[in-house]
Amino acid sequence: FVVGMDTAVRIIDPKYYNHSQEEMLEAMLQIKSLSCSFVVAGRLNKSNNKFETFHSTINDISPVLQSMFVALSEEEFRIDISSTELRQRM
C-alpha cells in the first residue's frame, strides 16, 4: 500500500484497535502474513519547515513491524502540498 505520513501514523495507533497495543499488533501481523507492506511518503512539517519521513518521526514502532514500512526519502518523493489542498483544487 502507498500511504501518506498521517495515514501511516494512524495505521499503527492503538486508538483504532480498541486502544489495545496487542490488537494493533495482531492486526498488523495478519497483514504482514499476507506479504503486504506500506510505502510511506514523507511530508513537510510546516511548524519547523523540515521534511519528515516515517522512520524519522516514528521512533517507538515495534521491531516486528519496522520491515512493513518503507519510508520514501525526500530525494525519492517530495511534493509540498497536502491532500486537503489537492482536493480543494479539484
C-alpha positions, 0 to 999 in steps of 0.5 A, a space after each residue: 500500500 502507498 500511504 501518506 505520513 498521517 495515514 501511516 501514523 494512524 495505521 499503527 495507533 492503538 486508538 483504532 484497535 480498541 486502544 489495545 497495543 496487542 490488537 494493533 499488533 495482531 492486526 498488523 501481523 495478519 497483514 504482514 502474513 499476507 506479504 503486504 507492506 506500506 510505502 510511506 511518503 514523507 511530508 513537510 512539517 510546516 511548524 519547523 519547515 523540515 521534511 519528515 519521513 516515517 522512520 524519522 518521526 516514528 521512533 517507538 514502532 515495534 521491531 516486528 513491524 519496522 520491515 512493513 514500512 518503507 519510508 520514501 526519502 525526500 530525494 525519492 518523493 517530495 511534493 509540498 502540498 497536502 491532500 486537503 489542498 489537492 482536493 480543494 483544487 479539484 
